[in-house]
Amino acid sequence: MVALVGSFFLAVALGIPISVSIGLSAVTYILLYGSVSLGVIAQQMTLGIDSFPLLAIPLFLLAGLVMSEAEITPRIIGFADALVGRIAGGLAMVMVISCMFFGAISGSGVADVTAIGSIMLPAMDRQGYRKGLSASLLGCAGSLGTVIPPSIVMIVLGVTTATSIGKLYMGGFIPGVFTGFCLMALAWVYAKRMNLPSGEPFSVRKIAASFKKAFLSLLTPVIIIGGIITGVFTATEAAAVASAYALILGLWVYRTLSLRQLPAIFLNVALTTGIILFIISAAALFGWVLAAEQIPQRIAGFFLSLTQNYYALLILINVLLLILGTFMETIAIIIIVVPVLMPLVTNLGMDPIHFGVMVTVNLAIGANTPPVGVDLIAACKVGQTTLDEAWPYVWSFVAAMTVALAFVTFIPQLVTFLPHTFMP
């Protein structure tokens, strides 16, 4: 155990990428203490990605990237502006709503940040928003793409815990929207304090016109979730449908995408998918070592030795995940830590869907906490600002997301109502 954890943190301290560090630590442990053939390394890494639902990852990435490259994002932003742009700090509200809409297409926090931020941040800069404030809000709002379905993180979570991805999608909808409203409320407070301008007056005609332009784009999540709920297709098949639909919109309906762009899009999807699958593969080996050494049972026993109170244990789990989220990648945490915690929450009688969504919201927070906060870093790059400028603001938005996490943790009905109602 000491050699496994020690070699992992040593590799991270030496600047080795976390995905590689995970694999190296597992291999080191097997070489030092393992009594198995080295062939088990290749076997476990292969088994880690030998899963049909993981096929949804490149397909949802393709759908989101096509939507972005086909210049469909401005249509979504225009509709969001018509809905909430008139409120104080209207552009901040528009950015959060746009991230929620686009997150329901891309399933990726970083994709959400890049697509929405490249359009919204320059406009916010012109209206006097501080760059650090805008980037912090963008990072946190963009991370909602991992909570609101279809979420790539939920696909990995579902595969890892053998939980229904469709039910996780349904369970993430209300928490995702609620977290977005928490961010909007804080953005409104900042807007009032800084006297930030609001948008154009309310207009039903503008809402109708912008909705007409964005209708086909906004139909994407409806097709995905509707198909899963009705049983027309699985989550993986839904990803294929979403990709085909995005290509049809870009190439033939809107005609804003050319065939010449497709090779670069496919290459981007392949590279991103390769990175994700490598993390999953390396983490699968790490997880196998943990299971072989009965680490999950030991950790569960340790937690229960501290307290057997249900809510106290949930607080401990959330604190652990929040700490890990500051220096580990989201998918790595899911593959390594969630299987360790699963026996504990199962013994507590916690609904696996509730647990899965709680973890997802928690990790969305981690995607914005330095030093690893990938969504925050991406937002700062898009906004041409630094973490130092974002630092004074990001913690308040993280606090707002933590409030949402508390509601999700202690009011399970926020998660379980939709999946238990529509997918019993």
FENHUDA-V442209 format. One record per backbone hydrogen bond with DSSP energy under -0.5 kcal/mol. CO is the residue of the C=O (numbers start at 1). NH is the residue of the N-H. If there is no record, write none. Layout:
CO|NH ; CO|NH
This chain:
1|5 ; 2|6 ; 3|7 ; 4|8 ; 5|9 ; 6|10 ; 7|11 ; 8|12 ; 9|13 ; 10|14 ; 11|16 ; 12|15 ; 17|21 ; 18|22 ; 19|23 ; 20|24 ; 21|25 ; 22|26 ; 23|27 ; 24|28 ; 25|29 ; 26|30 ; 27|31 ; 28|32 ; 29|33 ; 29|34 ; 30|34 ; 37|40 ; 38|41 ; 38|42 ; 39|43 ; 40|44 ; 41|45 ; 42|46 ; 43|47 ; 44|48 ; 45|49 ; 46|49 ; 46|50 ; 47|50 ; 49|51 ; 51|54 ; 52|55 ; 53|56 ; 54|57 ; 54|58 ; 55|59 ; 56|60 ; 57|61 ; 58|62 ; 59|63 ; 60|64 ; 61|65 ; 62|66 ; 63|67 ; 64|68 ; 65|69 ; 66|70 ; 67|72 ; 67|73 ; 68|71 ; 72|75 ; 72|76 ; 73|77 ; 74|78 ; 75|79 ; 76|80 ; 77|81 ; 78|82 ; 79|83 ; 80|84 ; 81|85 ; 84|87 ; 85|199 ; 87|90 ; 89|92 ; 89|93 ; 90|94 ; 91|95 ; 92|96 ; 93|97 ; 94|98 ; 95|99 ; 96|100 ; 97|101 ; 98|102 ; 99|103 ; 100|104 ; 101|104 ; 102|105 ; 102|106 ; 103|107 ; 107|152 ; 108|112 ; 109|113 ; 110|114 ; 111|115 ; 112|116 ; 113|117 ; 114|118 ; 116|119 ; 116|120 ; 117|121 ; 119|123 ; 120|124 ; 121|125 ; 122|126 ; 123|127 ; 124|129 ; 125|128 ; 130|134 ; 131|135 ; 132|136 ; 133|137 ; 134|138 ; 135|139 ; 136|140 ; 137|141 ; 138|142 ; 139|143 ; 141|144 ; 142|145 ; 143|146 ; 144|147 ; 144|148 ; 151|155 ; 152|156 ; 153|157 ; 154|158 ; 155|159 ; 156|160 ; 157|161 ; 158|162 ; 158|163 ; 164|168 ; 165|169 ; 166|170 ; 167|171 ; 168|172 ; 169|173 ; 170|173 ; 170|174 ; 171|175 ; 172|176 ; 173|177 ; 174|178 ; 175|179 ; 176|180 ; 177|181 ; 178|182 ; 179|183 ; 180|184 ; 181|185 ; 182|186 ; 183|187 ; 184|188 ; 185|189 ; 186|190 ; 187|191 ; 188|192 ; 189|193 ; 190|194 ; 191|195 ; 191|196 ; 192|195 ; 196|89 ; 197|90 ; 203|207 ; 204|208 ; 205|209 ; 206|210 ; 207|211 ; 208|212 ; 209|213 ; 210|214 ; 211|215 ; 214|218 ; 215|219 ; 217|220 ; 218|222 ; 219|223 ; 220|224 ; 221|225 ; 222|226 ; 223|227 ; 224|228 ; 225|229 ; 226|230 ; 227|231 ; 227|232 ; 227|233 ; 228|231 ; 234|238 ; 235|239 ; 236|240 ; 237|241 ; 238|242 ; 239|243 ; 240|244 ; 241|245 ; 242|246 ; 243|247 ; 244|248 ; 245|249 ; 246|250 ; 247|251 ; 248|252 ; 248|253 ; 249|254 ; 249|255 ; 250|256 ; 250|257 ; 258|261 ; 258|262 ; 259|262 ; 259|263 ; 261|265 ; 262|266 ; 263|267 ; 264|268 ; 265|269 ; 266|270 ; 267|271 ; 268|272 ; 269|273 ; 270|274 ; 271|275 ; 272|276 ; 273|277 ; 274|278 ; 275|279 ; 276|280 ; 277|281 ; 278|282 ; 279|283 ; 280|284 ; 281|285 ; 282|286 ; 283|287 ; 284|288 ; 285|289 ; 286|290 ; 287|291 ; 288|292 ; 289|293 ; 290|295 ; 291|294 ; 294|298 ; 295|299 ; 296|300 ; 297|301 ; 298|302 ; 299|303 ; 300|304 ; 301|305 ; 302|306 ; 303|306 ; 303|307 ; 309|313 ; 310|314 ; 311|315 ; 312|316 ; 313|317 ; 314|318 ; 315|319 ; 316|320 ; 317|321 ; 318|322 ; 319|323 ; 320|324 ; 321|325 ; 322|326 ; 323|326 ; 324|327 ; 324|328 ; 326|372 ; 329|333 ; 330|334 ; 331|335 ; 332|336 ; 333|337 ; 333|338 ; 334|339 ; 337|340 ; 337|341 ; 338|342 ; 339|343 ; 341|345 ; 342|346 ; 343|347 ; 344|348 ; 345|349 ; 345|350 ; 346|349 ; 351|355 ; 352|356 ; 353|357 ; 354|358 ; 355|359 ; 356|360 ; 357|361 ; 358|362 ; 359|363 ; 360|364 ; 361|365 ; 362|366 ; 363|367 ; 365|368 ; 366|369 ; 367|375 ; 367|376 ; 368|370 ; 369|372 ; 369|373 ; 373|377 ; 374|378 ; 375|379 ; 376|380 ; 377|381 ; 378|382 ; 379|383 ; 380|385 ; 381|384 ; 386|390 ; 387|391 ; 388|392 ; 390|393 ; 390|394 ; 391|395 ; 393|396 ; 393|397 ; 394|398 ; 395|399 ; 396|400 ; 397|401 ; 398|402 ; 399|403 ; 400|404 ; 401|405 ; 402|406 ; 403|407 ; 404|408 ; 405|409 ; 406|410 ; 407|411 ; 411|414 ; 412|415 ; 412|416 ; 413|417 ; 415|419 ; 416|420 ; 417|421 ; 418|422 ; 419|423
